[in-house]
Amino acid sequence: MAIQDQKQLLEDKIKKLQVLIETEADHAFKGILRQEKDVCFQKLLALTPTQNPQTPQENQKQKLSKESSLQTPTNAPQAQEQQTSKQQVIPQVENPQPVILLNQDTEQKQQVSTAQALRNVSKNAVLAKDLRIADPARVTLHNDIYKVNLGKLGAWESNLLFALFNRLKDQGDTCIRFEPHEVKEMIGTPKIDGDNLLRVVRTLWKNIRMANFWKIMRFVENGEELTEETNCFLFKHFTIVSDKTPKLRYIEVGINTPYFIHLLNNLSANFTSLQLKIFISLRSKYAKALYRLLVRFEDVKKHCMCEVLTYKSDFEGFKEFMGVSKSMQICMIEERVLKPACRELGVPIDEGYNPENPDRSLPYETIFYTKIKKGKGNKVVGITFHFMPHPHLDMQKAIMKRHTQNRFKDTMAQIQKEEKEKQEKKAREEVRSKRDHYNKQELKILNSFIGLSGPLFTKDFEYHFKSVKLLMVASFGGDNARLMGVFKINTTDHTDRSYAERLRSLNQAYLKFIPKGFPDCFIYFFEDHESLLREFVKRAK
């Protein structure tokens, strides 16, 4: 590379570093930037011939221009990315030239030049009001977003970030300008004052700038195997413009392509979709983080409950994901984080959950968590979550899946599945219609099972009761011949009682056949006597 080109690269890098230094609030990070700038100055001086006096124009290139109007760098991600890239190998000079300071006129010219350059960038930004939002109600992201630590974001910053994801979807690398009223709308607090609005935007930038990926590439150069590590920032543009008040005038945001374009575009697999309205309505940052975690597993069900086992053996990782301090004790985590967050998402199963009248205003019907303990001191080493979505969520998820993936392929698979289920149901009904009524001797044997206690597996909800007692047996003939068993629970387990209430509600029409002496019981139907023997009597005592 020619010396003039090397000098130009160093000059551009010094300018960007100075902009970062002037806007950086973190003193430690600011010190690192200053060191990097000093190194670039030394390299630039090493390339400068000693016999040729420098003109004011050359001095102007060496001295970094100061921005007067913007508080946040326009292209800060590119500047930081350049810090991690491979540096030029510059020969060292024993007696470098001293730095030549600029006079006031030169600095003013540079300020005008920099402001003009920033205005040119702003001209390319598209107004948010002129863009169509792909799906205003939902945020759909590739699951790689879970690799980014967002635990430091507060509630308002989280709202703004995911609302930006919603607006940036399918926009490619377009830089979009958002006015203050649009930013307030995305935060979910239209009445927020100007000072807090600017603070929220700056806090988001401060925390999100470190939320990035490392691009690692291995290659061979001159016969030697080398590794290149490049720090890639989430946003290519994140410009904050404010006045002297200071109040926010507007922000300009653009995704960093091609590194992160896959997070928002052309999603057909390995993605998560969450309802933006629900996310913004949650008050605490912990409830928002937990909702982002749970929503990934709404399709993973066991006994009608969804399970989250991600942090079953990694409680420290869970605290980092939630943004909980490492020093916080487990008792405080439960009182300040887990219990309040769970109450925002659903009625805890041990705090008055009523399956017959669930609270539809919350994202989920019910929720509970289990701490995984290990060792003599019962140290908490992991945590699992269990929750039950509302029934209508399954329909919404199915619609979203058909909309996002191959709709024709998904529709054909659904038709085939429904046809198969119809054929199986028809075959079962034909078998049942041919069954005879039980005679007196057989009914006597069936009644002898009354009073037995043991576990029971119910196919209706695919749930395994720990211990129930058989109170009554009745047979139904005709086209739908089957056996009705009346049971009561022998344990105080909350989950058992919850599913018993669901079965009681499901078979409400048959309660009239039960004597009045059985108030707290539920009904379960067996296909025939073989099903009764196999599913209950075999393990009962």
C-alpha positions as CSV (number, residue, x, y, z in Angstrom):
1,M,0.0,0.0,0.0
2,A,1.3,3.5,-0.9
3,I,2.4,5.7,2.0
4,Q,-0.3,8.3,1.1
5,D,-3.0,5.6,1.4
6,Q,-1.6,4.5,4.8
7,K,-1.6,8.0,6.1
8,Q,-5.2,8.5,4.9
9,L,-6.3,5.4,6.8
10,L,-4.6,6.5,10.0
11,E,-6.1,10.0,9.7
12,D,-9.6,8.6,9.3
13,K,-9.1,6.2,12.2
14,I,-7.9,9.0,14.5
15,K,-10.9,11.2,13.7
16,K,-13.3,8.4,14.6
17,L,-11.5,7.6,17.8
18,Q,-11.6,11.2,18.9
19,V,-15.4,11.3,18.3
20,L,-15.7,8.2,20.5
21,I,-13.5,9.7,23.2
22,E,-15.6,12.9,23.4
23,T,-18.9,11.1,23.8
24,E,-17.7,8.2,26.0
25,A,-18.9,8.2,29.6
26,D,-17.0,5.1,30.8
27,H,-13.5,6.4,32.0
28,A,-11.9,3.0,31.6
29,F,-13.1,2.6,28.0
30,K,-12.2,6.2,27.3
31,G,-8.6,5.5,28.4
32,I,-8.3,2.5,26.0
33,L,-9.5,4.7,23.2
34,R,-6.9,7.4,24.0
35,Q,-4.1,4.8,24.0
36,E,-5.3,3.6,20.6
37,K,-5.3,7.2,19.3
38,D,-1.8,7.8,20.5
39,V,-0.5,4.7,18.8
40,C,-2.1,5.9,15.5
41,F,-0.5,9.4,15.9
42,Q,2.9,7.7,16.3
43,K,2.4,5.7,13.2
44,L,1.2,8.7,11.3
45,L,4.3,10.7,12.4
46,A,6.5,7.8,11.4
47,L,5.2,8.2,7.8
48,T,5.7,11.9,7.7
49,P,9.0,13.1,6.0
50,T,11.1,15.2,8.2
51,Q,12.5,17.5,5.5
52,N,9.1,18.6,4.2
53,P,7.3,21.2,6.3
54,Q,3.6,20.4,6.8
55,T,1.0,22.6,5.3
56,P,-2.1,23.7,7.2
57,Q,-4.1,21.3,5.1
58,E,-1.9,18.4,6.1
59,N,-2.1,19.5,9.7
60,Q,-5.8,19.6,9.4
61,K,-5.8,15.9,8.5
62,Q,-3.7,15.0,11.5
63,K,-5.8,16.9,14.0
64,L,-9.1,15.4,14.8
65,S,-12.2,17.6,14.2
66,K,-14.6,18.1,17.0
67,E,-18.3,17.6,16.5
68,S,-20.5,20.4,17.8
69,S,-24.0,19.2,17.3
70,L,-24.2,15.4,17.9
71,Q,-23.8,13.7,21.2
72,T,-23.4,10.2,19.9
73,P,-21.1,9.0,17.0
74,T,-22.8,8.4,13.7
75,N,-20.6,5.4,12.8
76,A,-19.2,4.3,16.1
77,P,-19.6,0.6,15.4
78,Q,-17.3,0.9,12.3
79,A,-14.7,2.8,14.4
80,Q,-14.6,0.1,17.0
81,E,-14.6,-2.6,14.4
82,Q,-11.5,-1.1,12.9
83,Q,-9.8,-1.3,16.3
84,T,-10.1,-5.1,16.3
85,S,-9.0,-5.6,12.7
86,K,-5.5,-6.3,11.6
87,Q,-3.3,-3.3,11.9
88,Q,-0.7,-2.2,9.3
89,V,2.9,-3.1,10.0
90,I,4.7,0.3,10.0
91,P,8.5,0.7,10.3
92,Q,9.5,2.5,13.5
93,V,11.4,5.8,13.4
94,E,13.8,6.7,16.1
95,N,13.1,10.5,16.1
96,P,9.4,11.0,15.2
97,Q,8.2,14.6,14.5
98,P,6.3,16.3,17.3
99,V,2.6,16.8,17.0
100,I,1.8,20.2,15.4
101,L,-1.2,21.9,17.0
102,L,-4.0,23.5,14.9
103,N,-4.9,27.1,15.3
104,Q,-8.5,28.2,16.0
105,D,-9.4,28.9,12.4
106,T,-8.4,25.5,11.3
107,E,-10.4,23.8,14.1
108,Q,-13.5,25.8,13.1
109,K,-13.1,24.7,9.5
110,Q,-12.8,21.1,10.6
111,Q,-16.0,21.4,12.7
112,V,-17.9,22.7,9.7
113,S,-16.5,19.9,7.5
114,T,-17.5,17.2,10.0
115,A,-21.0,18.6,10.5
116,Q,-21.4,18.7,6.7
117,A,-20.4,15.1,6.5
118,L,-22.8,14.1,9.2
119,R,-25.6,16.0,7.4
120,N,-24.8,14.1,4.2
121,V,-25.2,10.8,6.1
122,S,-28.6,12.0,7.5
123,K,-29.8,12.7,4.0
124,N,-29.7,9.0,3.2
125,A,-31.9,8.1,6.2
126,V,-35.5,7.1,5.5
127,L,-38.3,8.5,7.7
128,A,-39.9,5.8,9.8
129,K,-43.4,7.0,9.0
130,D,-42.8,6.3,5.3
131,L,-42.0,2.6,5.8
132,R,-44.4,-0.3,6.1
133,I,-44.1,-2.5,9.2
134,A,-44.0,-6.2,8.2
135,D,-46.0,-7.3,11.3
136,P,-46.9,-4.5,13.8
137,A,-48.1,-7.0,16.4
138,R,-45.2,-9.4,16.6
139,V,-41.4,-9.5,16.8
140,T,-39.9,-12.4,15.0
141,L,-36.2,-13.0,15.5
142,H,-33.6,-15.7,14.7
143,N,-32.7,-17.6,17.9
144,D,-29.1,-16.3,17.6
145,I,-30.4,-13.2,19.4
146,Y,-30.3,-15.3,22.6
147,K,-26.5,-15.5,22.3
148,V,-26.4,-11.7,22.9
149,N,-26.4,-10.8,26.6
150,L,-29.3,-8.2,27.1
151,G,-29.4,-8.6,30.9
152,K,-28.2,-5.0,31.5
153,L,-31.1,-3.4,29.7
154,G,-33.8,-1.8,31.8
155,A,-37.6,-2.2,31.1
156,W,-37.8,0.9,28.8
157,E,-34.5,0.1,27.0
158,S,-35.8,-3.4,26.3
159,N,-39.1,-2.0,24.9
160,L,-37.2,0.3,22.6
161,L,-34.8,-2.4,21.4
162,F,-37.4,-4.9,20.5
163,A,-39.7,-2.3,18.9
164,L,-36.7,-1.3,16.8
165,F,-36.3,-4.9,15.7
166,N,-40.0,-4.8,14.7
167,R,-39.5,-1.7,12.6
168,L,-36.2,-2.8,11.1
169,K,-37.5,-6.2,9.9
170,D,-37.3,-6.7,6.1
171,Q,-35.7,-3.3,5.7
172,G,-32.2,-4.6,4.8
173,D,-29.4,-2.1,5.6
174,T,-31.7,0.9,5.4
175,C,-30.9,3.6,7.9
176,I,-34.2,4.8,9.5
177,R,-34.9,8.0,11.3
178,F,-37.3,8.1,14.2
179,E,-38.8,11.3,15.6
180,P,-39.3,11.8,19.4
181,H,-43.0,10.9,19.4
182,E,-42.2,7.7,17.5
183,V,-39.5,6.8,20.1
184,K,-41.9,7.4,22.9
185,E,-44.4,5.1,21.2
186,M,-41.8,2.4,20.9
187,I,-40.9,2.7,24.6
188,G,-44.5,2.4,25.5
189,T,-44.6,5.6,27.6
190,P,-46.1,8.5,25.5
191,K,-45.9,10.9,28.5
192,I,-42.2,10.4,29.2
193,D,-40.4,13.8,29.5
194,G,-37.6,15.0,27.3
195,D,-34.7,14.4,29.8
196,N,-35.8,10.8,30.5
197,L,-36.3,10.1,26.8
198,L,-32.8,11.1,25.9
199,R,-31.5,9.2,28.9
200,V,-33.3,6.0,27.7
201,V,-31.9,6.2,24.2
202,R,-28.3,6.9,25.4
203,T,-28.5,4.0,28.0
204,L,-29.7,1.7,25.3
205,W,-26.7,2.6,23.1
206,K,-24.3,2.3,26.0
207,N,-25.5,-1.2,26.8
208,I,-26.2,-2.5,23.3
209,R,-22.9,-1.4,21.8
210,M,-21.2,-4.3,23.7
211,A,-23.9,-6.8,22.5
212,N,-22.0,-8.1,19.6
213,F,-20.6,-11.2,17.9
214,W,-17.0,-12.2,17.2
215,K,-16.5,-13.3,13.6
216,I,-13.6,-15.8,13.6
217,M,-11.9,-16.7,10.4
218,R,-8.9,-19.0,9.9
219,F,-6.7,-18.6,6.8
220,V,-3.2,-19.3,5.4
221,E,-0.9,-16.4,4.6
222,N,2.7,-16.9,3.3
223,G,2.4,-20.6,4.3
224,E,1.5,-19.7,7.9
225,E,-1.9,-20.5,9.5
226,L,-3.5,-17.4,11.0
227,T,-6.7,-16.6,12.8
228,E,-8.6,-13.3,12.3
229,E,-11.1,-12.2,15.0
230,T,-13.4,-9.4,14.0
231,N,-15.8,-7.7,16.5
232,C,-19.1,-7.2,14.6
233,F,-21.6,-4.7,16.1
234,L,-25.4,-5.3,16.0
235,F,-26.1,-1.8,14.6
236,K,-24.3,-0.3,11.7
237,H,-25.8,3.1,12.4
238,F,-27.0,4.4,15.8
239,T,-27.1,8.2,15.7
240,I,-28.6,10.3,18.5
241,V,-29.2,13.9,17.7
242,S,-30.1,16.4,20.6
243,D,-30.2,20.1,21.1
244,K,-28.6,22.3,23.8
245,T,-31.5,21.8,26.2
246,P,-30.7,18.9,26.0
247,K,-33.7,17.2,24.4
248,L,-33.8,14.4,21.8
249,R,-34.4,15.6,18.2
250,Y,-34.3,12.3,16.5
251,I,-32.4,9.0,16.2
252,E,-31.1,7.1,13.1
253,V,-30.7,3.4,13.3
254,G,-29.6,0.7,10.8
255,I,-28.8,-2.9,11.2
256,N,-25.2,-4.0,10.5
257,T,-25.3,-6.0,7.3
258,P,-24.4,-8.6,6.3
259,Y,-23.5,-9.9,9.8
260,F,-27.0,-9.6,11.4
261,I,-29.4,-9.4,8.5
262,H,-30.3,-13.0,9.2
263,L,-31.7,-12.1,12.6
264,L,-34.7,-10.3,11.0
265,N,-35.1,-11.5,7.4
266,N,-36.1,-14.6,5.5
267,L,-36.8,-16.7,8.6
268,S,-38.1,-20.2,8.0
269,A,-36.6,-22.2,10.9
270,N,-34.9,-21.7,14.3
271,F,-36.7,-18.5,15.1
272,T,-38.9,-17.2,18.0
273,S,-41.9,-15.0,17.7
274,L,-43.2,-12.9,20.6
275,Q,-46.2,-10.5,20.9
276,L,-44.9,-7.0,21.1
277,K,-47.9,-5.7,22.9
278,I,-47.5,-8.2,25.7
279,F,-43.8,-7.6,25.9
280,I,-44.2,-3.8,26.3
281,S,-47.1,-4.2,28.8
282,L,-44.8,-6.1,31.3
283,R,-43.6,-3.7,33.9
284,S,-40.3,-5.1,35.2
285,K,-37.2,-5.9,33.2
286,Y,-37.1,-9.3,34.9
287,A,-40.6,-10.2,33.6
288,K,-39.6,-9.1,30.1
289,A,-36.5,-11.3,30.2
290,L,-38.4,-14.3,31.6
291,Y,-41.1,-13.9,28.9
292,R,-38.4,-13.9,26.2
293,L,-37.1,-17.2,27.7
294,L,-40.5,-18.8,28.1
295,V,-41.9,-17.9,24.7
296,R,-39.3,-20.1,23.0
297,F,-40.8,-23.2,24.6
298,E,-44.5,-22.7,24.1
299,D,-44.5,-25.6,21.7
300,V,-42.6,-28.0,24.0
301,K,-45.3,-29.6,26.1
302,K,-45.4,-32.4,28.6
303,H,-48.6,-33.3,30.4
304,C,-50.2,-30.1,28.9
305,M,-47.4,-28.0,30.6
306,C,-44.5,-26.3,28.8
307,E,-41.1,-27.0,30.3
308,V,-38.0,-24.8,30.1
309,L,-34.9,-26.8,30.9
310,T,-32.3,-24.4,29.5
311,Y,-30.8,-23.5,32.8
312,K,-31.4,-26.8,34.6
313,S,-27.7,-27.1,35.5
314,D,-26.6,-23.5,35.0
315,F,-28.0,-21.2,37.6
316,E,-25.2,-18.7,37.1
317,G,-26.0,-18.5,33.4
318,F,-29.7,-17.9,34.3
319,K,-28.7,-15.0,36.6
320,E,-26.6,-13.5,33.8
321,F,-29.5,-13.8,31.3
322,M,-31.9,-12.1,33.7
323,G,-29.4,-9.4,34.6
324,V,-29.2,-10.4,38.3
325,S,-26.2,-9.5,40.3
326,K,-23.8,-12.4,41.0
327,S,-23.7,-11.5,44.7
328,M,-27.5,-11.5,45.2
329,Q,-28.5,-14.3,47.6
330,I,-31.1,-16.9,46.4
331,C,-33.7,-15.7,49.0
332,M,-33.5,-12.2,47.6
333,I,-33.6,-13.5,44.0
334,E,-36.8,-15.3,44.8
335,E,-38.4,-12.3,46.5
336,R,-37.2,-9.5,44.1
337,V,-36.9,-11.4,40.8
338,L,-38.6,-14.8,40.4
339,K,-41.9,-14.4,42.3
340,P,-42.7,-10.9,41.0
341,A,-41.8,-11.9,37.4
342,C,-43.9,-15.0,37.6
343,R,-46.9,-13.1,38.9
344,E,-46.7,-10.8,35.9
345,L,-46.7,-13.7,33.5
346,G,-49.4,-16.0,35.1
347,V,-51.1,-17.0,38.3
348,P,-48.6,-19.1,40.2
349,I,-50.0,-22.7,40.6
350,D,-49.8,-22.4,44.4
351,E,-51.2,-18.9,44.7
352,G,-54.9,-19.3,43.9
353,Y,-54.8,-20.7,40.3
354,N,-58.3,-21.7,39.3
355,P,-58.4,-23.9,36.1
356,E,-62.2,-23.3,35.7
357,N,-61.8,-19.5,35.7
358,P,-58.2,-18.6,34.6
359,D,-57.0,-15.0,34.4
360,R,-57.0,-14.3,30.6
361,S,-55.4,-10.9,31.1
362,L,-52.0,-12.5,31.9
363,P,-49.8,-14.0,29.2
364,Y,-50.1,-17.6,30.6
365,E,-52.7,-19.5,32.6
366,T,-50.3,-20.6,35.3
367,I,-46.6,-20.9,36.1
368,F,-44.2,-22.3,38.6
369,Y,-40.5,-22.9,38.9
370,T,-38.3,-25.6,40.5
371,K,-34.9,-25.0,42.0
372,I,-32.3,-27.7,41.3
373,K,-30.2,-28.2,44.4
374,K,-27.0,-30.2,44.9
375,G,-24.5,-31.0,47.6
376,K,-24.6,-31.0,51.4
377,G,-25.5,-27.4,51.6
378,N,-28.3,-27.7,49.1
379,K,-26.7,-25.2,46.8
380,V,-29.0,-24.1,44.0
381,V,-27.2,-25.2,40.8
382,G,-30.1,-24.8,38.3
383,I,-33.7,-23.9,37.7
384,T,-36.5,-25.1,35.5
385,F,-39.8,-23.4,34.6
386,H,-43.2,-24.9,33.9
387,F,-46.1,-23.0,32.5
388,M,-49.4,-23.5,30.8
389,P,-50.3,-21.3,27.8
390,H,-53.9,-20.2,27.2
391,P,-55.7,-22.5,24.7
392,H,-56.0,-19.7,22.1
393,L,-52.2,-19.5,22.0
394,D,-52.0,-22.8,20.2
395,M,-54.2,-21.5,17.4
396,Q,-52.2,-18.3,17.1
397,K,-48.9,-20.2,17.0
398,A,-50.2,-22.4,14.2
399,I,-51.3,-19.4,12.2
400,M,-47.9,-17.7,12.7
401,K,-46.1,-20.9,11.7
402,R,-48.1,-21.2,8.5
403,H,-47.5,-17.5,7.7
404,T,-43.7,-17.7,8.3
405,Q,-42.8,-21.1,6.9
406,N,-43.9,-22.8,3.7
407,R,-47.7,-22.5,3.8
408,F,-48.4,-25.0,1.1
409,K,-46.2,-27.7,2.7
410,D,-47.6,-27.1,6.1
411,T,-51.2,-27.1,4.9
412,M,-50.7,-30.5,3.2
413,A,-49.1,-32.0,6.2
414,Q,-52.0,-30.7,8.4
415,I,-54.6,-32.2,6.0
416,Q,-52.9,-35.6,6.0
417,K,-52.7,-35.5,9.8
418,E,-56.4,-34.7,10.2
419,E,-57.4,-37.4,7.7
420,K,-55.4,-40.0,9.6
421,E,-57.0,-38.9,12.9
422,K,-60.5,-39.2,11.3
423,Q,-59.7,-42.7,10.1
424,E,-58.4,-43.8,13.5
425,K,-61.4,-42.3,15.3
426,K,-63.8,-44.0,12.9
427,A,-62.0,-47.4,13.5
428,R,-62.3,-46.9,17.3
429,E,-65.9,-46.1,17.1
430,E,-66.6,-49.2,15.0
431,V,-65.0,-51.4,17.6
432,R,-66.8,-49.7,20.5
433,S,-70.2,-50.0,18.7
434,K,-69.8,-53.8,18.6
435,R,-69.1,-54.3,22.3
436,D,-71.8,-56.0,24.4
437,H,-73.1,-54.8,27.7
438,Y,-71.4,-56.2,30.8
439,N,-73.5,-59.0,32.6
440,K,-74.2,-59.1,36.3
441,Q,-71.2,-61.4,37.0
442,E,-68.8,-59.0,35.2
443,L,-70.3,-56.0,36.9
444,K,-69.7,-57.7,40.2
445,I,-66.0,-58.2,39.4
446,L,-65.8,-54.5,38.3
447,N,-67.4,-53.4,41.6
448,S,-64.8,-55.4,43.5
449,F,-62.1,-52.9,42.4
450,I,-63.9,-50.1,44.3
451,G,-61.7,-48.9,47.2
452,L,-58.4,-49.6,45.5
453,S,-55.7,-46.9,45.6
454,G,-52.8,-46.3,43.2
455,P,-51.4,-44.2,40.4
456,L,-53.5,-43.3,37.4
457,F,-52.5,-42.2,33.9
458,T,-55.1,-40.2,32.1
459,K,-55.0,-40.0,28.3
460,D,-57.2,-36.9,28.2
461,F,-54.4,-34.7,29.4
462,E,-51.5,-37.2,29.3
463,Y,-51.1,-36.7,33.0
464,H,-49.9,-39.2,35.7
465,F,-51.7,-38.9,39.1
466,K,-49.5,-40.0,41.9
467,S,-52.3,-41.6,44.0
468,V,-56.1,-41.8,43.6
469,K,-58.8,-43.9,45.1
470,L,-61.6,-45.6,43.0
471,L,-65.0,-44.7,44.5
472,M,-67.4,-45.9,41.8
473,V,-67.6,-47.8,38.5
474,A,-70.4,-47.5,35.9
475,S,-70.7,-48.9,32.4
476,F,-72.2,-47.1,29.3
477,G,-73.3,-49.2,26.3
478,G,-74.5,-48.3,22.8
479,D,-72.4,-46.7,20.1
480,N,-70.0,-45.3,22.6
481,A,-69.6,-48.1,25.1
482,R,-67.1,-47.4,27.9
483,L,-66.5,-47.5,31.6
484,M,-66.8,-44.5,33.9
485,G,-64.5,-44.4,37.0
486,V,-65.1,-42.0,39.8
487,F,-61.9,-41.1,41.7
488,K,-60.7,-38.9,44.5
489,I,-57.1,-37.7,45.2
490,N,-55.1,-39.2,48.1
491,T,-52.4,-36.5,48.0
492,T,-52.2,-32.8,48.6
493,D,-50.1,-32.2,45.4
494,H,-51.1,-28.9,43.8
495,T,-50.6,-30.3,40.2
496,D,-52.7,-33.4,40.9
497,R,-55.5,-31.2,42.3
498,S,-55.3,-28.8,39.3
499,Y,-55.7,-31.7,36.8
500,A,-58.5,-33.2,38.8
501,E,-60.4,-29.9,38.5
502,R,-59.8,-30.0,34.8
503,L,-61.2,-33.5,34.5
504,R,-64.2,-32.6,36.6
505,S,-64.9,-29.6,34.4
506,L,-64.4,-31.7,31.2
507,N,-67.0,-34.3,32.4
508,Q,-69.4,-31.9,34.0
509,A,-72.4,-33.5,32.2
510,Y,-71.8,-36.9,34.0
511,L,-71.7,-35.5,37.5
512,K,-75.4,-36.2,37.8
513,F,-74.7,-40.0,37.9
514,I,-72.6,-39.6,41.0
515,P,-74.1,-40.0,44.5
516,K,-74.2,-36.9,46.7
517,G,-71.7,-38.5,49.1
518,F,-68.8,-37.9,46.7
519,P,-68.3,-34.1,46.6
520,D,-64.6,-33.8,45.9
521,C,-64.1,-36.3,43.1
522,F,-63.5,-36.4,39.4
523,I,-64.5,-38.7,36.5
524,Y,-62.3,-40.5,34.1
525,F,-63.5,-42.8,31.2
526,F,-61.8,-46.1,30.3
527,E,-62.3,-47.5,26.8
528,D,-63.2,-51.0,28.3
529,H,-62.4,-53.3,31.1
530,E,-59.0,-54.1,29.7
531,S,-58.1,-50.4,29.8
532,L,-59.3,-50.2,33.4
533,L,-57.1,-53.2,34.4
534,R,-54.1,-51.9,32.5
535,E,-54.2,-48.2,33.4
536,F,-55.2,-48.5,37.1
537,V,-56.0,-51.9,38.7
538,K,-52.7,-53.4,37.7
539,R,-50.7,-51.1,40.0
540,A,-53.4,-50.4,42.6
541,K,-53.6,-51.9,46.1
